[in-house]
Every structure is written in C-alpha cells, then in structure tokens.
Amino acid sequence: MFEQTSASPYESNSPVLAHNSSTQSDHYGLSKIVAIGYGQNKKQRLPLSRYSLNINVIGLGTMGTVTGIGLAALGHKVIAIDHDQRKVNAINQGRVSPTDLKLKALVKQVRRLNNLIASGDLHHAILNTELTMVCIGNSRQQNNTTHSDTMTTVVAQISATLRCKRNFHLIVICQPTASADLQNAIGTDIENRTGKTLGRDFGLCFVPLKLTEDQALSDFYALPKMTIAASDTKSERLAEQLFDGFNNKIKFFRYNKNSTEL
C-alpha cells in the first residue's frame, strides 16, 4: 500500500509559486506554474509539456529526487521509489533533502496536485506505470563496484515484475555516461531474466544526466543538448514525450551490438 500523506501547509516565508492565468488547454499539470520566485531573487520559468505519462523513478538521491519532482511539475504522474523509508516519508510530507530552494518550493505543489507519491513498493509501481527511470549512483561516496552491484540488483528487481507484465514498458537509465557494453549487458540481462524481447516487450533508453546539488532543478530544466541511446522506435517516442517542453533538442542514437561508446 502507498502511504498517502498530505503535504504540509506553506509557511509564511516559503518561496512564492507564480501562476499563469492563461494556461493553454493542450498542456498538462503544472504548466500553469511558470515561475518560482524568491522575493527579489531571479525567477525560473518552467517548461510546458503536451504529454502526461505514468512513470516511476527509482532512487531518492539528488538525481532521483530532482527528476521525479521536475517531471511531476510538467504534469507527469510520478511514483518515486526508494528502500529508505525516511526518504519516502519525507517526499510524502512535502520535504526534500537537496539544498536547492526551488526544489523545496516545488515539491509541496506537486504533492498537493497528486502528481507525486513516494513508495518502497517497486513491483506495484512498475505494474501501474509505463516507464521506469533508474536514477542511482549520484553519491560522491559511491565507488564503481558499489554502483555496479546496485545496478545489478535494480535490474533484477525490475525484471522480476516485467515477467508478469503484459504491456510494453520502457526503462530509462540515467547516468553521466553509458558504454555500448553496458547498454548491451543490461538489455541481454533483462531478456534472460524475463524471457521477453528487447524492442518488442520492453525498451531501453540511456540518458546522460548529471546534476549539481545546489542548483539541481535549474540544471534539470536547462539540460544541454543530449544524445539519448534508444533500443527502438517506440522507446524513442516515449522518451520524446518524457522530455517534451525542454528548450534543448534531443538527438537519438539507435544502439546495437556493434555500437561504440557514446
């Protein structure tokens, strides 16, 4: 069961969320929130998205927290997943640990509109979404071996649920770099564990995402031009909808067994 906890009320000194009174009907969710203000400080304009996807985000470190809240603000319905119940409770209470003040302001609003919920139940989240974003390994203390072990565990957990899911499901791996060997290894591992076929039953995308903690939300909404490795056309279309509204263009790279490192 998901823990349903209403967001705490705004305090008098909380950052102000500015609304746009002329929201277009073909945009979703928080497109009506166009800027996050801090008194006399600079405001940040949010992108407008034409799509609303049901997604789950694995990991509530800086990368996962920012990705989940940032996408929920665009109108996507997000389930944030973590094994640490303290992080799960914090999100459901409208609290975040990253130091980005804009993020602290935004999380309460997306919780109030029911665009974001946190849980420890990955199985339920995958069955009730069409897309999984894996956002792990953002810790400075985490070495390559630990990250590899964590990724292997996460892939095994995802695969366990995909075995009994009938609909196509996209898995998006978010990390700064992804070699062709890693791309092929993850795809092959999931196929072996599930008996399903990459490109037909499930898809894979690799997103070169890197955020800085003190301005993570600004980094997320101002992502540089990205080359995303995708396994198939359907995965490309879902990834395009996921990042719809972002200013910078996305280039897709169809990886295969003979791919070289991105």
N, C-alpha and C positions, 0 to 999 in steps of 0.2 A: 504493500500500500504506500502511496505517496503521502508525505507529510504536508498537509495543507496549513500553512501559517500565513496569516495576512501580514502585509508589510507594515512596519511601524510608522506612526504619523510623522509628517515633516516637522522638523524643529524650526524655530524662527530664524536661525542663522544658516539654514541649509541653502545650497546653491539653488538658483531660480531656474525652472524649466520654462522656456518661452514657447508659446503655441502659435501656430499659423492658422488663422481663421478661415483661410480659403483653401483647405485641403482638397486635392483632386480625388474624385471618387474611384479612379483606377489605381490608387496606391493603397498600401496596407498599413495596419498597425500604427506605429508611432511616427508615420510620415508627417503628422500634424505637429510634431515637436521638431522644430527646425533649428533651434539653438539652445545651448546650455550656458547660462550666464552666471558670473560670479561678481556681482556688484559692478565695479568699474573695469574688471578684467576682460580679456578678449573672449568672445563667444565662439562656439564651434557649431557649424552648420552640419546637420545630419543628412545623409543621402536619402533619396526617395526610391523605394523598391516597388516594382509592379507585381511581385510574387510573394506568396506566403507558404513556406514549406514546413512540414513537421520534421524536426531534427533533434538528435541528441548529441551532446558534447561530452566526451569522456575526459575528465581531468579538471580540477578546480584550482590549479595553479594560476599564475598570471595569464598565460596564453589561453587556457580554457575559460577562465572567468571573463576575460575581455571578449573573447569570441562569442560566448553564449549571450552575454548582455548586449553586445554590439549587434548581433543578428536579431535578437528579440526586439530591439528597438526599431528594426526595419519592418517588423510585422511577422517574422517567422515565429512559430511556436516551438519553444526550446525546452528540452529536458536536460538539465546539467547533471552529470553523473560523477560521483566520487565515493571511494570507500571510507573516507574520513567523515564521520557523522557530524563533526563540528563544522566542517565546511558546508555540508548540506544544510544544516540548521541555519547557518549564517545567511546563506542565499535566500532561504525561505522566510527569513526575518528582515530581508532588505539590507543586509550588511555585507561588505566586501573587505578583504584584507589589502589588496593593492593600494598604493598611495595616490593613485590618480583621482583627484577630487571630482572630475567629470563622471567617472565611473560610479562613485558613491551617490551622485545625484540621480543617475540614470537607472540604477538597479531598482530603486523604490518605485519608479514609474512603470517599468516593465512588469514588476510583480503586481502592481495594482491592476494592470490591464490583463493579467493572467497569461502573459506571453512567455513567462519563465517560471519553471519549477525545478527544484533540485531533488535528487533521489540517490539512493545507493543500489537501486534495482535495475541493472543494465539489461537483463532479459526482457523485462516489461517495456523498457524504453525502446529497444530495438523493434519489438513486435508492434509498437504503436507509432513508429516514425518511418520515414522513407530514406533517411540519410543519417549516417553516423560520422561525427568529426572526432578524430583522435588527437587530443591536444595534451601530450605528455612530454616530459623531459625538458621543461623550461627552467629547472632549478640549477643554480650555479654549482651546487654541491654534487650534482648527479654526474657520474662518470659514464663513459661509453658502454661499459659492461652492464651497469645498472639499467641504463636506458634500453639496451637490447633485451635484457631479461624482462623488463616491464612491458615492452612492446610485444614480446612473445606471449606473455600472459594475457594481455589485452586481446590479441588476435585469436587466441584460443577461446576466450570468453565470448567474443563476437561470433566466432564460428559455431559454437555450441547452440546459439539461438538461431543462426541462419539455417541450420539443418532443418528446422521445423517451420521456417517462414516461406510462404509461397510466393509472395510478391518480390519484385526486383528491389534490391537495397544497395545504396551507394555508400562506400566507406571512403572518407576523406582523411588522409594522413597529413597532419600539419606539422612541419618542422623545417628548419632553415634550408637543409639540403637533403636530397634523396637520390642515391645512385641507382643505376639500372639494376644492379644486383639486388638491392633492397626491394625495389618495385617488383621484380620477378619472384623474389623469395616469398614476399607476403601474399601475392596472388596465388602462387603454387601451394603455399601452406593452407590457405583457406579452401582451395579446391580439394586438397587431400583430406582435410578435416570434415568437409561438408558433403562432398560428393557432387557439388554444384559446379557450374561452368562460369568462369570469368567472362563478362561481356554479355551473357545471356541471363543468368540468375542473379548476379551481383556485379557491381562495378567498383573500380578503384580510381581515386584521384590523389595526387601528391601536390600539396600547396606549400610553397616556400615562405612560411610565415615566421616573422621574427619581430618581437615587440619589446619596448623598453618599459620598465615598471612605472616610472613616474609620469609618463605621457602615453600610456598604452592605448587608450581609446583614440587619441589623435593619430597614433601610428596605424591603428586598425582601419580607421576610415580614410586614411591617406596612403593606403598601401601602394608601393611603387608598381610599375608595370610588371606583371607576373607571367611566368611561363608555367602553366599547370600541366603536369603529366596526367593523361587520362587513358583509361583502358578501352573505351568505346564511345560511340556517338551519344548514347543515352546518358552516360555519365557526364559528358561534356555539357549537355543541355541542362542537367540538374545543377552542375557547378555554375553555369552562367546565371541561372535563376537565383542561386545562393548569393552571389556577389552582385546582383543587379542593383544599379544605382550608384555604384562606386565610380569615381571620376576616371581612374586609370583603366586602360584597356587590358584585357586578359588574352594571352596567346596560349593556345592549347597544343600540346605535344603528345602525339599518339605513341606511347611506348610499346615496345615489343621485346622479344628475346634477344634481339641484336642491338638494343638501344645502348647508347653511351651515356656517361654521367651528365646530368643537366648542368 
